[in-house]
Amino acid sequence: MSHNIFADLGFDNADEMLVTAELGLELRLLILRKFFDLDRLPARLGVTKTEILALENGDYFCFCSKRLRELLAKVKEED
């Protein structure tokens, strides 16, 4: 067993999948802590409601790691 469940399951792109999952989870938790009005969040972050729903549901793999990093940066600079 490794520290990467995706590698353990035999995925070819396991490292990228792990990064995506970790970034997505961090973003989701930050959003939950910082934003109470999720209806306004898409406009504030420049995303669609569908993307916010995906994050809320833990569907991080519809994003590339670059996009998740961009969103994390936006959330972190919001006050």
Secondary structure, DSSP 8 states (H G I E B T S, - for coil): --S-HHHHTT-TTHHHHHHHHHHHHHHHHHHHHH-S-TTTHHHHHT--HHHHHHHHTT-GGGS-HHHHHHHHHHHHH--
